[in-house]
Amino acid sequence: MGDRERLSRLIEHLQPRLHVGGQSHHENGPRRYGPTVSHALAQLVDPKRDRWQPEPINPEQRITAGSIGVLDTRTYAFEYVHDDWLADISGDDLDLTRIAEMTRSR
């Protein structure tokens, strides 16, 4: 049994209101599994190179749109972050505290 199947079985068994996972190649959601709403976040920083492509795919190590989300814990509303400021952040300079401060000042 693979990891995805195990996760699906666990969600079916526990039936949480919300499931948010990460490390997917792209954002994926919302999806429904019975009463559970599931969101998969994109990989935070795509690799610089891909062994199947000769050209670099993310040489500056930019954060991937859809790899960060915001959850309203009162309503359980979830939203993927696609804001333009993400393009200014690179994986080699990933300081989440600074990112949070930048977004508060805007």
N, C-alpha and C positions, 0 to 999 in steps of 0.2 A: 504494500500500500504506500502510495506516495504522500508527500507532505500536504499537497492540496486536498487530497481525499481525506486525510486525517483532520485537517482544519475544517473542511465541510462537515464532517461527522461531529466534530466538537461543537460547531455552531448549531447544528441541528439538535444536539443533545441539550446544550445550555440555553439556547434560544435567547441570547442577549438582545437588547433593543438595538444596539449599535456595535459594529465591528469595524475597526480601522486598522489596516495593515500596511506594511511598507515593503520596499525592495522590489517592487514590480518594475518592469521595463517602461511602463507608462501608467498614467492614472487610469483607474478602472472603477467606475461607480457613478451613481449608486446602483447597487444590485440588491435584489431581495432574495433571502433564504428564509422562507416562512415569515415569521414576524421580525426577522433581523434585517436591518439595512447595513450593507457592507460597502466600504470604500477602500480601494487600494491606492496608496500613494506611489508616485513614480520614484524611480531611483534618484536619490538626492543629487548626485553628481555623476553624469555619464562618464565613461572612461575616456581617456585622451585618445586612445586608439582601439580599434576593433580588429581582431585577427582576420576577419573576412573582408575588410575594406582597406585598400592601400593608403588612402588619404586619412589624416587625423580627423576624428569626428567631434572632439571637444578639447582642442589643444589648450584653451584657457581655463579649463575645468569650471565652466559656468554651472550654476545650480539649475537643475531641470525644472521647468514650469510644471506644476502639479505634484511636486514632491513635498510640498508643505501644505497643511490644511489648518483651518480654524474651526473649532467645535464650540458651539454655544451650549454649555452644560445645563442650562435651564430648559432649553427647547430641543436639544439634540440636533439642531440644524448644523450641517457640516458644509463647508465651502472650501474648494481647492483654491490655493493662492496662485494667481497668474500675473501679479502686479509687475509693472515695468522695472521697478527697483531691483528685482531678482537678477536682471541682466548685469547689474553692477557688482554682484557678489561672485567670487570664484571659490572653488573648492580648496585651493591652496591658501585662501585667506578666510576660512570659515569660522567666524566668531559669532555665535548665536546671540550672545548678550548685546554685541554691537548692532546686529541686525534688528533686534527687538527695539533698541534705543532709536535707531534710524526710522523705523516705522512709526513710533510714537511721536516723533518730531514732525512728521509730515501731515 
